[in-house]
Amino acid sequence: MPDAPHSTAVMPVTIRREDYSPPAWLVPEIALDFDLAADRTTVTATLKVERNGPPVPLRLDGEDLKLVSVKVDGKPADHALENDALVIPIAGRSATVETVVEIAPAANSQLMGLYESGGILCTQCEAEGFRRITFFPDRPDVLSRYRVRMTADKAAYPVLLANGDPVRTGDAGDGRHWAQWRDPFPKPSYLFALVAGDLAANRDSFVTKSGRNVDLGIWVRAADLPKTHHAMSALKAAMAWDEHVYGREYDLAVFNIVAVSDFNFGAMENKGLNIFNSRYILADPDTATDADYDAIAGVVAHEYFHNWSGNRVTCRDWFQLSLKEGFTVFRDQSFSADQGSAAVKRIEDVRALRAAQFPEDAGPLAHPIRPESYIEISNFYTATIYNKGAEVIRMMHTMLGADGFRAGSDLYFEANDGTAASCEDFVRAMEEANGADLGRFRLWYSQAGTPRVRASLAHKAGEGRAHLVLEQEVPPTPGQPDKQPMPIPLKVALFGELTGEKYADRLVLLEDARQEVTFDGVGERPILSINRGFSAPVIVESGRTSADLAFLSAHDDDPFARYEAMQQLMLETLLAAIRDGKVDHRPVIHAVRRTLTDEQLDPAFIAETVLLPSEAFIGDHMPVVDPEAIHAARDALRVAIGGELENLWRDAYAANAANRFEYSPAAKGARRLRTVALGYLAASGAADAPALALRQFEKADNMTDRQGALGTLANSYAPERDQALAAFYERFQGNPLVLDKWFTVQAFATRDDTLETVIALAGHPAFTLANPNRMRALVAAFSSNQRAFHDPSGRGYAFLADMVLAVDKLNPQTAARLVPPLGRWRRFDADRAALMKAQLQRIVDTPGLSKDVFEQASKSLG
């Protein structure tokens, strides 16, 4: 996007990847001295700087800092402030620079830099938050060894934590104390962390494969300590898994995690001191669902895995963000798959990719996993960088094999340890370790858009041969009208229509725009199973009949392909009903019946497979999204499946009840299927369904069953709905994380009055603009509710714009992440499109708009 005038007459600067140049100055050592208090913190920073290029002044980034003094080699120094940056002329090739600044953590509503959360002082520095703490060359390719000293009131802040290992502690007099920490490993400023507060620790230890003992601590408020055991178990499992699968051993004497209530992200991988959003640490059966437990394990593992894929080897610049995030998401997905059902985990990951990343790839904010430019880097913490980035890594794993990929990752870590690397360094390591040529595969890093693959299968019975023709196209995206074909690894199998015999099972690498593959020894009409395991992040158009899909949904031996066949059968049935008014639910009902009665299947897999595609996913497959028609068609199919199979749903509901809570793959699967069965019973119109749901809600000994029942009731018009919602609020109003669920379940409701309900909830005393979790729970959830958000009146769009503008004054990052749903206006009818564009224009025209929101809204307008 070219530079454009901001509505406040500020010219946002576009940063371009092609303009990268090495830092003019390096900072091999930094000492930080904090005099901590919520209203005023003094930061003394002592930097040992070394010239790394031509003789230019030292330029240190800063933002919202009150400069007190500047010294060079112990003497007051000439300096200037230019657009918040501190510029210091230095004659020699090295110097010691000392700055003293004052900051106000309690007033920092952006939650970037040093801020206060519920009486705890904590930091968030990725991507550019360190400059809000002290003056520094705040870029990821400046790596420094940190020494930190903190002094604070002992009663208010009895615990003082920082990166690395503890060195010393002491009494400072007047009720104050101090602590020193040292991180022996060079790191970029975005990985700096500090925490001060009244915290208690769940302590444990881990012995590495080389025999070193690592002290572990999860720090929370004392009352929350019993809810940290699952996170600790996940941490130890992740440490063992990373040693076993990747050979990566932890490298410090301590590893600490701190949970805080106010956090823009899920968590942060600061070296040796991970700071977490409390929703990804705190769990017990009464307050956390199975999905929460799974998410905690995944995020704890993700942040721990960053110790190598992000910390020991970091990013050269922010355009390489997927180098650490895509790789680490792949690692945490693999870890989670190994801890439970790999099939269900794969389904969940692909569903998330299709819900968030595919629309991103098809909209105005489309960008490659290695972007070419940005205005605000925080806007590139996207599903493309994370989820599609992980799929690109997974494709390399598929093409090279597990052993080849491990050899490549070993070489990558060894060759780049202690450096700021690029995506190219990762791909090159994979090539060198395997003697492979991934030259064309690099297109996945530079081209945006979701490839479309057309597959047609022909069979000549007399020859016993099948011909598969594959064609690919990468659609145009903003700034990239013309695309080249990309290497696409497709796992393919053929099944005999009559016998079910598998005639072929191979990996096909589609490299050209058109490619033909021949299979010999095929003695009967074959049915195509393609993109098995979702081997590539593409959209496949196969021309398979309903009968073919039904066959695969019952017989395919690849779990994901079996799930996919059912989903495709459901999708095509729904699209036919919307497009042609052709309503034939029988094939879907028959396929669901067979799945429900297959005793060989895991209940968790059954539950995922029999769920209908979401309304948003259905819309993604229409030329113009029609929210009302989609809702009506989907609801009709739900009613038909519920009614025709009512007895089977009752059997499944009864068979998957449990007498007590247990967190295991089998127990999770049972609870999941029970909730799905309850939903279908409610859809069937069974007279006792509301009472059944209320009974489950009241008798549940765990949040999964309780929220499953509440979700079913939230969609209904039965009096039990209000009774359950009131009881849930009464019981959990003091627990912010659980109360988020109360907001979300209402924002996702399929009722006709959901829009009015959400607008009213925004005025509820428990709703706040200041907490990112609460904003996500209500506003972001509502914008994902396709029918309610796209109400023809446009009130949903106006509500979202109101929230964006209100939150932008407090926290631009959170506000910017709310904008993208409005940017999908091209997918809707002219009236809705005009209403959405009007709200985007209203946002862009607002005086004082942050560059975070400006970039998202202006690009969304197109």
C-alpha positions in Angstrom: 0.0 0.0 0.0 1.5 3.4 -0.9 1.9 6.1 1.8 -1.4 7.9 2.3 -2.3 11.0 4.3 -3.8 10.2 7.7 -7.0 11.7 8.7 -5.3 13.7 11.4 -2.7 15.1 9.0 -0.1 12.6 10.3 1.7 10.7 7.5 2.0 7.0 8.4 5.3 5.6 7.4 5.3 2.4 5.3 8.1 0.1 6.2 9.3 -2.1 3.4 11.2 -5.4 3.5 13.4 -4.4 0.5 14.7 -1.4 2.5 16.3 -3.5 5.2 19.8 -2.6 6.2 21.9 -3.8 9.2 21.8 -1.7 12.4 24.3 1.2 12.4 25.1 0.5 16.1 25.1 -2.7 18.1 24.5 -3.0 21.9 26.3 -6.1 23.1 25.7 -5.3 26.8 22.9 -3.5 28.6 22.3 -2.9 32.3 18.8 -1.8 33.5 18.1 -0.3 36.9 14.4 0.1 37.8 13.0 2.1 40.7 9.5 0.6 40.5 6.2 2.2 41.4 2.8 2.2 39.6 2.5 5.9 39.3 6.1 6.7 38.5 9.0 4.3 37.6 12.5 5.5 37.0 14.6 3.5 34.5 18.3 3.9 34.3 19.8 2.2 31.2 23.5 1.7 30.6 24.3 0.6 27.1 27.7 -0.5 25.8 27.4 0.5 22.1 29.6 -0.4 19.2 29.5 1.1 15.7 28.4 -1.4 13.0 28.6 0.7 9.9 29.3 4.3 8.6 29.9 7.1 11.1 26.3 8.1 11.9 24.8 9.3 15.2 23.4 6.7 17.6 19.7 6.7 17.2 17.6 5.2 20.1 13.9 4.5 19.7 11.5 5.9 22.4 7.8 6.4 22.9 6.0 8.2 25.8 9.2 8.6 27.8 10.1 11.5 30.0 13.8 12.0 29.5 15.7 13.0 32.7 19.4 12.8 31.6 21.8 11.5 29.0 25.5 10.7 29.6 28.2 9.3 27.3 31.2 7.7 29.0 30.1 9.2 32.3 29.7 12.8 31.1 26.6 14.8 30.1 26.2 14.5 26.4 24.8 16.5 23.5 21.5 14.9 22.2 18.3 15.7 20.4 14.8 14.3 20.3 13.5 13.6 16.8 10.0 12.2 16.5 10.4 10.5 19.9 13.8 9.0 19.0 16.9 10.1 21.0 19.8 11.0 18.7 23.3 11.1 20.2 26.4 12.1 18.2 29.3 9.7 19.1 32.8 10.2 17.7 34.5 6.9 18.5 33.7 3.3 17.5 32.3 2.4 21.0 31.0 4.1 24.0 29.0 3.7 27.2 25.7 5.5 27.0 23.5 6.1 30.1 19.9 7.4 30.0 17.5 8.1 32.8 13.8 8.2 32.0 10.5 8.2 33.9 7.4 6.3 32.9 3.9 5.8 34.4 2.9 2.1 34.3 -0.6 2.7 35.8 -1.5 5.1 33.0 -0.4 2.7 30.3 -3.7 1.5 28.8 -2.1 0.2 25.7 -0.6 -2.8 27.6 2.6 -2.4 25.7 5.9 -1.7 27.6 5.7 -1.6 31.4 2.1 -1.5 32.6 0.0 -2.4 35.6 -2.6 -5.2 35.7 -4.5 -5.6 38.9 -1.7 -4.4 41.1 1.0 -6.3 39.2 3.6 -4.5 37.2 4.5 -6.5 34.1 5.8 -6.0 30.6 4.9 -6.8 27.0 7.6 -5.8 24.5 6.8 -7.6 21.3 6.8 -6.1 18.8 7.9 -2.6 19.7 7.1 -2.2 23.3 10.6 -1.9 24.7 10.9 1.6 23.4 8.1 2.5 25.9 10.4 1.5 28.7 13.7 3.1 27.8 15.6 4.5 24.8 17.0 1.7 22.7 17.5 0.5 19.1 14.3 -1.4 19.3 14.7 -3.9 16.4 15.0 -7.7 16.6 18.5 -7.8 15.0 20.1 -5.9 17.9 21.0 -8.7 20.4 22.2 -7.8 23.9 23.1 -9.5 27.1 20.9 -8.1 29.9 21.6 -7.3 33.5 18.6 -6.1 35.5 18.2 -4.6 39.0 14.8 -3.9 40.4 14.0 -1.9 43.5 10.4 -1.7 44.9 8.2 -1.5 47.9 8.4 -4.9 49.5 4.8 -5.0 50.7 3.3 -4.1 47.4 5.8 -6.0 45.2 7.3 -8.9 47.3 8.2 -10.8 44.1 10.6 -9.4 41.6 11.3 -11.4 38.4 13.2 -10.8 35.2 14.8 -12.7 32.3 17.5 -15.3 32.8 18.7 -16.5 36.2 18.5 -14.8 39.6 21.8 -13.3 40.9 21.2 -11.6 44.2 18.5 -10.0 46.4 18.7 -7.6 49.3 17.0 -5.1 51.6 17.0 -1.5 50.4 15.7 0.1 53.7 12.5 2.1 54.2 10.4 -1.0 53.5 11.9 -1.5 50.1 13.9 -4.4 48.6 15.9 -5.2 45.5 16.7 -8.1 43.2 19.2 -8.7 40.4 18.8 -10.9 37.4 21.2 -11.8 34.6 20.4 -13.4 31.2 23.6 -14.9 29.8 22.1 -15.3 26.3 22.0 -12.4 23.8 18.5 -11.5 23.0 16.5 -8.8 21.1 14.7 -6.1 23.1 11.3 -7.6 22.3 12.1 -10.6 24.6 12.8 -8.4 27.6 10.5 -9.1 30.6 10.0 -7.9 34.1 7.3 -8.7 36.7 6.8 -7.2 40.2 3.8 -8.1 42.4 2.3 -10.0 45.2 2.4 -13.5 43.7 2.5 -17.1 44.8 4.3 -19.9 42.9 3.5 -23.4 42.0 7.0 -24.8 42.1 8.4 -27.9 40.5 11.5 -29.0 38.7 12.6 -30.8 35.5 15.8 -32.8 34.9 17.1 -32.3 31.4 18.5 -35.1 29.3 22.0 -34.0 30.2 21.2 -34.2 33.9 20.8 -30.5 34.8 18.1 -29.5 37.2 15.8 -26.7 36.2 13.6 -24.9 38.8 10.1 -24.3 37.4 7.6 -21.7 38.8 4.2 -20.6 37.7 3.4 -17.4 39.5 -0.2 -16.2 40.1 -2.3 -14.7 42.8 -2.4 -16.9 45.8 -6.1 -17.7 45.4 -5.5 -19.0 41.9 -2.7 -21.4 42.8 -4.9 -24.5 42.7 -5.7 -23.8 39.1 -2.1 -24.0 37.9 -1.4 -27.7 38.1 -2.5 -28.5 34.5 -0.3 -25.8 33.1 2.7 -27.2 35.1 2.0 -30.7 33.8 1.8 -29.3 30.3 5.1 -27.4 30.7 7.0 -30.6 31.9 5.5 -32.6 29.0 6.6 -30.0 26.5 10.1 -29.9 27.9 10.4 -33.7 27.6 8.8 -33.7 24.1 11.1 -31.1 22.7 14.1 -33.1 23.9 12.8 -36.3 22.4 11.4 -35.0 19.0 13.8 -32.1 18.3 16.8 -32.7 20.6 16.3 -29.2 22.2 17.3 -28.9 25.8 16.4 -26.0 28.1 19.4 -23.8 28.8 18.9 -21.8 32.0 18.7 -22.8 35.7 15.1 -21.4 36.1 12.0 -21.2 34.0 9.2 -19.0 35.2 5.7 -18.3 34.0 3.5 -15.4 35.2 -0.2 -15.1 34.6 -1.9 -11.6 34.3 -5.4 -10.6 33.6 -4.8 -7.8 31.1 -2.9 -8.9 28.1 -3.1 -8.1 24.4 -2.0 -11.6 23.3 -2.3 -15.1 24.5 1.2 -15.3 25.9 4.8 -14.1 25.4 7.9 -16.2 25.1 10.3 -13.8 26.9 13.6 -15.6 27.7 13.1 -17.6 30.9 10.1 -15.5 32.0 7.0 -16.2 30.0 4.1 -13.8 30.6 0.7 -15.3 30.0 -2.8 -14.1 29.6 -4.4 -15.8 32.7 -6.9 -17.6 30.4 -4.1 -19.8 29.2 -2.8 -20.8 32.6 -5.8 -21.1 35.1 -7.9 -24.2 34.9 -9.9 -26.5 37.1 -12.9 -28.7 36.1 -15.5 -26.2 37.6 -14.3 -23.2 35.6 -12.5 -24.5 32.5 -13.8 -26.5 29.5 -11.9 -29.3 27.8 -11.1 -26.8 25.0 -9.6 -24.5 27.7 -7.5 -27.3 29.0 -6.3 -28.2 25.5 -5.6 -24.5 24.7 -3.6 -24.1 27.9 -1.4 -27.2 27.0 -0.9 -25.9 23.5 0.0 -22.3 24.4 2.3 -23.4 27.3 4.1 -25.7 24.9 4.1 -23.0 22.1 5.8 -20.4 24.3 8.3 -22.9 25.8 9.2 -24.2 22.3 10.0 -20.6 21.4 13.1 -20.9 23.6 14.8 -22.3 20.5 12.5 -21.4 17.6 12.4 -17.7 18.4 14.8 -16.9 21.2 18.0 -18.8 20.6 17.4 -18.2 16.9 15.4 -15.0 16.5 14.1 -12.9 13.6 16.4 -10.6 11.5 13.4 -8.2 11.0 9.7 -8.3 11.5 9.0 -9.4 7.9 10.5 -12.7 9.1 7.8 -13.1 11.8 6.6 -16.4 10.4 10.1 -17.8 10.8 9.5 -18.1 14.5 5.7 -18.2 14.7 4.8 -20.5 11.8 7.6 -23.0 12.8 6.5 -22.9 16.5 2.8 -23.3 15.7 3.7 -26.4 13.7 5.7 -27.6 16.7 2.9 -27.0 19.2 0.3 -28.6 16.9 2.5 -31.7 16.6 2.9 -31.8 20.4 -0.8 -31.5 21.0 -1.5 -34.2 18.4 0.9 -36.5 20.3 -0.8 -35.9 23.6 -4.3 -36.9 22.5 -6.2 -37.7 19.3 -4.1 -36.8 16.3 -7.1 -37.0 14.0 -9.2 -34.7 16.1 -6.4 -32.2 16.5 -5.9 -32.1 12.7 -9.6 -31.4 12.2 -9.5 -28.6 14.8 -6.4 -27.0 13.2 -7.8 -27.1 9.7 -11.2 -25.7 10.9 -9.4 -22.8 12.5 -7.3 -22.2 9.4 -10.4 -22.1 7.2 -12.4 -19.9 9.6 -9.7 -17.2 10.0 -7.0 -17.6 7.4 -8.8 -18.5 4.2 -11.1 -15.4 4.4 -8.0 -13.3 5.2 -6.3 -14.7 2.0 -9.5 -13.9 0.0 -9.9 -10.3 1.3 -8.3 -6.9 1.2 -5.9 -7.7 4.0 -4.3 -10.6 2.2 -0.5 -10.9 2.5 2.1 -13.5 2.1 3.5 -15.3 5.2 6.6 -13.1 4.6 5.0 -9.6 3.9 6.6 -7.0 1.8 5.5 -3.9 3.8 3.5 -2.7 6.8 2.6 0.5 8.6 2.1 -1.0 12.0 3.8 -4.4 12.7 1.2 -5.4 15.3 -1.3 -5.7 12.4 0.7 -8.7 11.1 0.2 -11.0 14.0 -2.4 -12.7 11.8 -3.7 -16.1 10.9 -1.6 -16.0 7.7 1.6 -15.6 9.7 0.8 -18.1 12.3 -1.6 -20.7 10.8 -0.7 -20.7 7.2 2.9 -20.3 8.2 2.6 -23.6 10.1 1.0 -25.3 7.1 4.0 -24.2 5.0 6.3 -25.8 7.5 4.1 -28.9 7.6 4.4 -29.2 3.8 8.2 -29.2 4.1 7.9 -31.9 6.8 5.6 -33.9 4.4 7.9 -33.6 1.4 11.2 -34.3 3.3 9.8 -36.9 5.8 10.2 -36.8 9.5 13.9 -37.8 9.5 14.8 -35.3 6.8 12.9 -32.5 8.5 14.7 -33.3 11.8 18.0 -33.1 10.1 17.1 -29.8 8.6 15.9 -28.3 11.9 19.1 -29.5 13.6 21.2 -27.8 11.0 19.0 -24.6 11.3 19.5 -24.4 15.0 23.2 -25.2 14.9 24.0 -22.8 12.1 22.0 -19.8 13.4 22.2 -20.2 17.2 22.6 -16.8 18.8 21.7 -14.9 15.6 18.9 -13.0 14.0 17.9 -15.2 11.1 15.6 -15.0 8.1 13.0 -17.4 6.5 15.6 -18.0 3.8 18.0 -19.4 6.4 15.4 -21.9 7.5 14.6 -23.1 3.9 18.3 -23.3 3.1 19.0 -25.5 6.1 16.3 -27.9 4.9 17.9 -28.0 1.5 21.4 -28.5 2.7 20.5 -31.2 5.2 18.5 -33.2 2.5 20.3 -32.4 -0.7 16.9 -30.9 -1.9 16.0 -28.0 -4.1 13.2 -25.9 -2.6 13.7 -23.0 -5.0 10.2 -23.0 -6.3 8.7 -23.9 -2.9 9.9 -20.4 -1.7 6.9 -19.0 -3.6 4.8 -20.0 -0.6 6.7 -17.3 1.3 6.2 -14.5 -1.2 2.7 -15.2 -2.8 -0.5 -14.5 -1.0 -3.8 -16.2 -1.7 -5.2 -19.7 -1.2 -4.4 -22.0 -4.2 -7.4 -23.7 -5.9 -6.8 -27.2 -7.2 -9.1 -28.8 -9.7 -9.0 -32.6 -9.8 -10.7 -34.8 -12.3 -10.4 -38.6 -12.4 -11.0 -40.8 -15.4 -11.0 -44.6 -15.5 -10.6 -47.0 -18.4 -11.9 -50.3 -17.1 -10.5 -52.4 -20.0 -7.0 -51.0 -19.4 -7.1 -51.2 -15.6 -5.7 -47.7 -15.5 -6.9 -44.4 -13.9 -5.8 -40.9 -15.0 -5.9 -38.0 -12.5 -5.6 -34.5 -14.0 -4.7 -31.8 -11.6 -4.8 -28.1 -12.3 -3.9 -25.3 -10.0 -4.6 -21.6 -9.8 -3.5 -19.0 -7.3 -6.1 -16.1 -7.3 -5.1 -12.5 -7.5 -4.7 -10.6 -4.2 -4.0 -6.9 -3.5 -0.7 -6.0 -5.1 -0.3 -9.4 -6.7 -2.5 -9.7 -9.7 -0.5 -12.5 -11.4 0.7 -15.6 -9.6 3.1 -18.5 -10.5 2.2 -22.1 -9.9 3.5 -23.4 -6.5 4.7 -26.8 -5.5 1.7 -28.4 -3.7 2.1 -31.8 -2.0 -1.1 -33.8 -2.2 -1.6 -37.1 -0.5 -3.9 -39.1 -2.8 -5.5 -42.5 -2.6 -8.0 -44.5 -4.8 -10.7 -46.8 -3.5 -12.7 -49.3 -5.5 -16.3 -48.3 -5.6 -17.6 -51.9 -5.3 -15.0 -53.6 -3.2 -13.6 -50.7 -1.1 -10.1 -52.0 -2.1 -7.3 -49.3 -1.9 -5.6 -49.2 -5.3 -3.2 -46.4 -4.6 -1.8 -44.3 -1.8 0.9 -41.9 -2.7 2.2 -38.4 -2.4 1.8 -36.3 -5.6 3.8 -33.1 -5.9 1.7 -30.8 -8.1 4.3 -28.3 -9.4 2.8 -27.0 -12.7 -0.4 -25.3 -13.7 -1.5 -28.7 -15.1 -0.3 -32.1 -14.3 -1.4 -35.7 -15.1 -0.9 -38.7 -12.9 -1.5 -42.3 -14.0 -2.4 -45.2 -11.7 -2.1 -48.8 -13.0 -3.8 -51.9 -11.7 -7.1 -50.3 -11.0 -9.7 -52.9 -11.9 -12.9 -51.1 -11.0 -14.3 -47.6 -10.9 -12.1 -45.7 -8.4 -13.2 -43.1 -5.9 -10.7 -40.3 -5.3 -9.5 -39.4 -1.8 -7.4 -36.3 -2.1 -5.5 -33.9 0.1 -5.5 -36.6 2.8 -4.5 -35.3 6.2 -4.9 -31.9 4.6 -1.4 -32.2 3.2 -1.6 -28.7 1.6 -3.5 -25.5 2.6 -5.6 -25.4 -0.6 -9.2 -25.5 -1.8 -9.9 -28.7 -3.8 -12.6 -28.9 -6.4 -13.0 -32.6 -7.3 -16.3 -33.1 -9.0 -17.0 -36.1 -6.8 -20.7 -37.2 -6.5 -22.8 -37.3 -3.4 -22.5 -41.1 -3.6 -18.7 -40.8 -3.7 -18.6 -38.5 -0.7 -21.0 -40.8 1.2 -18.8 -43.8 0.4 -15.6 -42.0 1.6 -17.4 -40.7 4.8 -17.9 -44.4 5.7 -14.8 -46.1 4.3 -11.9 -43.8 3.9 -9.0 -45.0 6.1 -7.5 -41.5 6.5 -9.4 -39.8 9.4 -9.2 -36.3 8.0 -10.3 -37.4 4.5 -13.2 -39.2 6.1 -14.3 -36.1 8.0 -13.7 -34.0 4.9 -16.0 -36.2 2.8 -18.8 -35.8 5.3 -18.3 -32.0 5.5 -18.2 -31.8 1.7 -21.4 -33.8 1.4 -23.1 -31.5 3.9 -21.8 -28.4 2.2 -23.0 -29.4 -1.3 -26.4 -30.4 0.1 -26.7 -26.9 1.7 -25.5 -25.1 -1.3 -27.9 -26.9 -3.6 -30.8 -25.9 -1.2 -29.7 -22.3 -1.2 -28.9 -22.1 -4.9 -31.6 -24.2 -6.5 -34.2 -24.8 -3.8 -33.2 -28.5 -4.1 -33.8 -30.0 -0.7 -32.8 -33.6 -0.3 -31.5 -34.3 3.2 -31.5 -38.1 2.8 -27.8 -38.6 1.8 -26.6 -36.6 4.7 -28.9 -38.2 7.2 -27.9 -41.7 6.0 -24.2 -40.8 6.2 -24.6 -39.4 9.7 -26.5 -42.5 10.8 -23.6 -44.7 9.6 -21.1 -42.6 11.4 -23.1 -42.6 14.6 -23.5 -46.4 14.6 -19.9 -47.2 13.6 -18.6 -48.8 16.8 -15.0 -48.6 15.6 -14.9 -44.8 15.7 -13.7 -42.6 18.6 -16.6 -40.5 20.1 -14.5 -37.4 19.7 -14.1 -38.0 16.0 -17.8 -38.8 15.6 -18.7 -35.5 17.3 -16.5 -33.5 14.9 -17.6 -35.3 11.8 -21.4 -35.0 12.4 -21.2 -31.2 13.0 -22.6 -29.1 10.2 -20.2 -26.6 8.5 -20.5 -23.2 10.0 -22.6 -20.5 8.4 -19.5 -18.5 7.6 -17.8 -21.5 5.9 -20.9 -22.0 3.8 -20.8 -18.3 2.8 -17.2 -18.7 1.7 -18.4 -21.1 -1.0 -21.0 -18.7 -2.4 -20.5 -16.0 -5.1 -22.4 -13.6 -2.9 -23.0 -14.4 0.8 -26.7 -14.5 1.7 -26.8 -14.8 5.6 -30.5 -15.4 5.9 -30.7 -18.1 3.2 -27.6 -19.8 4.7 -29.1 -19.8 8.1 -32.5 -21.1 6.9 -30.9 -23.9 4.9 -28.6 -24.9 7.7 -31.3 -24.8 10.3 -33.5 -27.0 8.1 -30.8 -29.6 7.7 -30.1 -29.5 11.5 -33.8 -30.0 12.2 -34.0 -32.9 9.8 -30.9 -34.7 11.2 -32.1 -34.1 14.7 -35.6 -35.4 14.0 -34.8 -38.4 11.8 -32.1 -39.6 14.1 -33.7 -38.6 17.4 -33.4 -42.1 18.9 -29.7 -42.3 18.0 -29.1 -38.9 19.5 -30.8 -40.0 22.7 -28.7 -43.2 22.8 -25.5 -41.2 22.2 -26.5 -38.7 24.9 -27.1 -41.4 27.5 -24.1 -43.5 26.5 -21.7 -40.7 27.0 -22.7 -39.5 30.4 -20.1 -39.8 33.2 -20.4 -40.0 36.9 -17.3 -37.8 37.6 -14.9 -35.6 35.7 -11.8 -37.0 34.2 -9.4 -35.2 31.8 -8.4 -37.9 29.3 -8.9 -38.3 25.5 -11.7 -40.8 26.0 -13.5 -38.7 28.6 -13.1 -35.5 26.5 -14.5 -37.3 23.5 -17.5 -38.5 25.4 -18.3 -35.1 26.7 -18.0 -33.6 23.2 -20.3 -36.1 21.6 -22.8 -35.7 24.5 -23.0 -31.9 23.8 -23.4 -32.5 20.1 -26.2 -35.0 20.7 -27.9 -32.5 23.0 -27.7 -29.8 20.3 -29.3 -32.1 17.7 -32.0 -33.1 20.2 -32.8 -29.5 20.8 -32.9 -28.9 17.0 -35.3 -31.8 16.5 -37.9 -29.9 18.5 -38.1 -32.6 21.2 -40.4 -31.3 23.9 -38.1 -32.4 26.7 -34.9 -31.0 25.2 -34.9 -27.7 27.2 -35.5 -29.6 30.4 -32.8 -32.1 29.5 -30.3 -29.2 28.9 -31.3 -27.5 32.1 -30.8 -30.7 34.1 -27.4 -31.2 32.6 -26.5 -27.5 33.3 -27.6 -27.9 37.0 -26.1 -31.3 37.6 -22.8 -30.8 35.8 -19.6 -31.4 37.7 -17.5 -29.7 35.1 -17.5 -26.6 32.9 -17.6 -28.5 29.6 -20.9 -30.1 30.3 -22.2 -26.9 31.9 -21.3 -24.7 29.0 -22.4 -27.3 26.5 -25.9 -27.2 28.0 -25.8 -23.4 28.3 -24.9 -23.0 24.7 -27.8 -25.2 23.7 -30.2 -23.2 25.8 -28.8 -19.9 24.6 -30.1 -20.7 21.1 -33.6 -21.5 22.3 -36.7 -19.5 23.2 -37.6 -21.8 26.1 -37.9 -20.2 29.6 -35.1 -22.5 30.8 -32.7 -20.2 28.8 -33.1 -17.2 31.0 -33.0 -19.4 34.1 -29.7 -20.9 33.1 -28.1 -17.6 32.1 -29.1 -15.9 35.3 -27.8 -18.8 37.4 -24.5 -18.9 35.5 -24.0 -15.2 36.0 -24.9 -15.4 39.7 -22.4 -18.2 40.3 -19.5 -16.9 38.3 -19.7 -13.1 38.3 -16.6 -12.9 40.4 -14.5 -14.9 38.0 -13.6 -12.7 34.9 -12.5 -15.7 32.8 -15.7 -17.6 33.3 -17.8 -14.5 32.9 -16.2 -14.1 29.4 -18.0 -17.4 28.5 -21.3 -15.9 29.6 -20.8 -13.0 27.2 -19.6 -15.2 24.4 -22.4 -17.8 24.5 -24.9 -15.0 24.0 -22.9 -13.3 21.3 -22.9 -16.6 19.3 -26.6 -17.3 19.8 -28.6 -18.1 16.7 -31.8 -16.3 18.0 -33.5 -13.6 16.0 -32.8 -11.0 18.8 -29.0 -11.6 19.2 -28.1 -8.2 17.8 -30.3 -6.5 20.4 -28.9 -8.7 23.1 -25.3 -7.9 22.2 -25.9 -4.2 22.1 -27.6 -4.4 25.5 -24.7 -6.5 26.9 -22.2 -3.7 25.9 -24.0 -1.6 28.5 -23.8 -4.3 31.2 -22.0 -3.3 34.3 -19.6 -6.3 33.9 -18.6 -5.2 30.4 -15.4 -3.1 30.0 -13.5 -1.7 27.1 -10.2 -1.8 29.0 -9.8 -5.6 29.1 -8.9 -7.3 25.8 -10.4 -10.6 26.9 -13.8 -9.1 27.5 -13.7 -7.3 24.2 -12.9 -10.5 22.4 -15.6 -12.4 24.4 -18.4 -10.1 23.3 -17.5 -7.9 20.3 -15.2 -10.2 18.4 -17.5 -13.2 19.0 -20.5 -11.2 17.8 -18.7 -10.2 14.6 -18.2 -13.9 13.9 -21.9 -14.6 14.2 -22.7 -14.2 10.5 -26.4 -13.8 10.6 -26.6 -11.4 13.6 -23.6 -9.3 12.5 -24.9 -8.9 9.0 -28.4 -7.8 10.0 -29.8 -6.0 7.0 -30.3 -2.8 9.0 -26.5 -2.3 9.3 -26.8 -1.9 13.1 -24.3 -4.6 13.7 -21.7 -2.8 11.5 -22.3 0.5 13.4 -22.0 -1.3 16.7 -18.6 -2.8 15.7 -17.4 0.6 14.5 -18.5 2.2 17.7 -16.5 -0.4 19.7 -13.4 0.1 17.4 -13.4 3.8 17.9 -14.0 3.6 21.6 -11.3 1.0 22.3 -8.8 2.8 19.9 -8.5 5.6 22.5 -7.3 3.0 25.1 -5.7 0.2 23.3 -5.0 0.5 19.5 -3.8 -3.1 19.1 -7.1 -4.5 20.4 -9.1 -2.0 18.4 -7.3 -2.9 15.1 -8.0 -6.6 15.5 -11.7 -5.9 15.5 -11.7 -4.2 12.1 -11.3 -7.1 9.6 -14.9 -8.3 9.5 -16.0 -5.0 8.0 -13.4 -5.5 5.3 -15.3 -8.4 3.8 -17.8 -6.1 2.2 -17.0 -7.4 -1.3 -18.5 -10.8 -0.4 -22.0 -9.4 0.3 -24.9 -7.9 -1.6 -24.7 -4.2 -2.6 -26.8 -2.9 0.3 -24.8 -4.6 3.0 -21.5 -3.7 1.2 -22.5 0.0 1.2 -23.3 -0.1 4.9 -20.0 -1.8 5.8 -18.0 0.6 3.6 -19.7 3.6 5.3 -18.6 2.4 8.7 -15.0 1.8 7.5 -15.0 5.3 6.0 -16.4 6.7 9.3 -13.5 5.0 11.1 -10.8 6.3 8.7 -12.3 9.9 8.9 -12.1 9.9 12.7 -9.6 12.5 14.1 -6.9 11.1 16.3 -7.1 7.6 14.9 -4.2 5.3 15.7 -2.0 4.1 12.9 -2.9 0.5 13.9 -6.6 1.1 13.1 -5.9 3.4 10.2 -3.9 0.8 8.4 -6.6 -1.9 8.9 -9.5 0.3 8.0 -7.9 2.1 5.0 -6.7 -1.2 3.5 -10.1 -2.7 4.0 -11.8 0.0 2.0 -9.5 -0.9 -0.9 
